[in-house]
Amino acid sequence: MRVKILQIFFTILFFLTGAWLYYLQIIKGPFYSDLSFRNSIRLLNISAPRGNIYDRSGKLIAGNTLSFGVFIVPQETDDIDAEMEKLSGILGVSKSLLERNYKRNKTASFAPCELIRGVSKKAAILMKESRLDMPGVLIKEIPFRNYYYKEAFSHVVGYIGEIGPLELELLKPYGYNIKDMIGKDGIERFCDRILRGKNGGMQVQVDNRGREVKVMSYRKPRSGKDVYLTLDTGLQKLVYNLFDGRKGAAIFMDPNNGEIFSLVSSPSYDPGGSLADAMRSKELPLLNRAIMGVYPPGSVFKLVTSMAALETKSIRPDTGFVCAGKLNIGKDEFSCWNKDGHGYVDLEKAIAWSCNVYFYHAGLLTGAERITEYANMSGLGRKTGIELFGESSGFVPSKEWKRQEKKQTWYPGDTANLSIGQGDLMVTPLQIAAVVASIANGGFLVRPHVLKPAGGAGLTNLNMEELKVAKENIGSIRRGMRKVIENLDGTGNRAASDIVSISAKTGTVQVGPGIIPHGWFVGFAPSVNPKICFAVFLENGGSGGDAPLDIAKSALEYWFGRHKND
Amino acid sequence: MIKKYKDFDWVLLGAASAIFIAGLLFLFSAIYSKNIDFIIRQISWFLIGALFFIVIINVNYRKIISLGYVFYFFSIILLLLVIFFGSKRLGAQRWLELGYFNLQPSEFAKLFITLALIQYLTERKAEKGIKNIAAAFFIMILPFVLILAQPDLGTALMLVPVFFTLLYIWGAKLRHLFFMIISGLLASPLAWFLLKDYQKDRLMVFMNPDIDPLGAGYTIIQSRIAIGSGGVFGKGWLIGTQNQLNFLTERHTDFIFSVAGEEWGFAGGVILIILYYVLVRRAIEIARKTDDPCGVLVACGMAAIIGIQAVVNISMTMGFMPVVGLPLPLVSYGGSSLLVTMIALGLLESIAIHR
């Protein structure tokens, strides 16, 4: 009897075991199949090589070079601490740096964790040789973005960095993933989706320690496309060097189509180096002064005032005023920079000498509304639309604005200030370059650009808007600008060159008593059929006819010296 | 001669052989691309076991039982030897190194103590009072403590159900058995303090494997994934990913059922369970057919040793029971266990023949 009960007991026991097996394998089978699959299958990202960035003649500006990185697989190391100690000795970097990187980059114990990159080939070979003593240490080749001209191109080319959490959220629908390197500024950012290509991937079967057993599937990464810029490497380098670290910006551009040959903002930063220092610097090297910096245009604005005055027929080119060094408007006295006065001045002389009193008269005759109108027409107060991020609009004041925003009346004195580019008027150097281009090309507002269209030719007029200005009025202004250089007493006479004829306008912006003023030197060359226009700006760089002029002149002589046979 | 073997239980031998051959396939897969030595050793042990089997079926089991105390004394000596000279593996001192082979005395002790208990109970078949139960308890408790000290929790715990099975079949009063079970349960919280830390971990992990997925819980989680992912027909011999990619630990010994479950699926697993059931069922059949109370005790004792080990081992790989180190009879790699199981089978056949 008891034996029978024992038999029943075992029957139940075996039945339960079988039932549990049924539950585990049949009912929960799909669930565990999935777990088992994920256990042994890893998806590995293969980064696509990023497209190169070239200058207008095909010189490589930004590209990829292979560098060596040291990785560690946490679960395959016996003593991480000892290995870091050893690595620190071989690589000549501090152990604490390796530890910091380890903490930051560690994801899973099977995943290789980057300790350091940019290791020299010699160190890499040394490490490969001693790898047997260091289980879990890997040397991998990783693509490394190389900026061949370091600081010179950074404000156009930009830089890349690991995708941030906000960017990731925004860009996820476009196939961006965590840890992706993306363009953070400049063309790297603007053209990121062209440059980045499409990452490939691998499905790898791994064993329990994460070691690759076999490749289940492989998708080849698709390289990014290359991007060509309108920049000229030689000129860009030269202009950057001419700034010699001084604060300012310069644009050299083809006035006929808006192709920028050189866009420099100084000081600059090394896009391949540590950006932390650049971010901390009081000099704000990350700021692209050419497109983000807003400054009063000073006398450079007199070109716009002239246009407004001529077009509205408030003056004629031969209209003359007497400059006595100052002008009383209402209760206030407005002075010319030349305290002795310029005497009898017509438009061309007024531009050549940059006579304030002439433009007070011209401006008052024209009226603030019309000056504002022509300023807006010339592209001031709005973005030029260049393919770079963070462009400022600048600001063009108006009677309306002063009444509504500042709750103040617009006085004739405000008109006088506006006429000579002082007061609330704010422009970016790039906007000024566009204004100069429209004078150089006979009345077309071009959209400045740094990207060369893939097709190349035939796009000359694509981004141009014809301004409603009379050719002869532009001619008068151009003659004035020629005299700035040509006349011995012109404010820019020092720029007179044997190599090329230059037309220009100087500007000096007073920023406060005892502070060195900002200087502008803007213009185009050659004076007839201009091939290049420019705007050079130096923050606290003194008179526009001094340092800014020197930069522009050297650059132009280089350019036309090189293009003599063109 | 032929007449002598007419009662030989071929079904029992057939089921056992089928389990052993399937076990070799599992073992081959578990150590695949590693050391073929394991297979050779397992087969060597099988041949030694076969020798014992043949000898035992030709000896009357009663003679063997009458030597029960001798075996008992022998196993106490072995267990003491382990404590003083044993080799340590996986944190436990369980093995005696004898040249090419390693011996696991606790496996033999399990069998020998059962034999000694049977001898005692057979000699006291007239008086079934509390005094005899207490004496039987003391026979068991000494080796139990020695085995627990190694520590070999699984084997030690195996003694408990075997002990109760024997008392029950012997005819102990139910109230005495209940009294023992209840006092055992009441004392079990005290036992908690006697457990080693890793044993406590294992119990905690059994309750919730996720508390330590990379440590103590790893084995059980991976084992469950392996078996579960086997599905109906398994992933196929030698191609179970959990097995071949090393996610399973201890898979050639205690966790060999994970390999079977993953590669042969529910179909293979359930056939294996049925084979064990047939084995146990035949053992009980032998007990029912014999008139000798001693034969009944031996048959039921052997049925309990094999049956409970199989159920506990399979359940533990499925996460249905806590992980206690117990081999799967006839399948797990390990000579001592294989030899002991074959001796048990020999005893069963001896009862079948000599009734």
Interface residues (C-beta under 8 A of the other chain):
Chain A: R2 V3 K4 L6 Q7 F10 T11 L13 F14 T17 G18 W20 L21 Y22 L24 Q25 I26 K28 G29 P30 F31 Y32 S33 L35 S36 F37 N39 S40 S109 Q205 V206 D207 N208 R209 V213
Chain B: T165 Y168 I169 G171 L214 Q222 R224 I225 A226 I227 G228 S229 G230 G231 V232 T241 Q242 L245 N246 F247 G261 E262 G265 F266 G269 V270 I273 I274 Y276 Y277 V280 R281 I284 A287 R288 V296 C300 A303 A304 G307 I308 V311 I314 S315 M318 F320
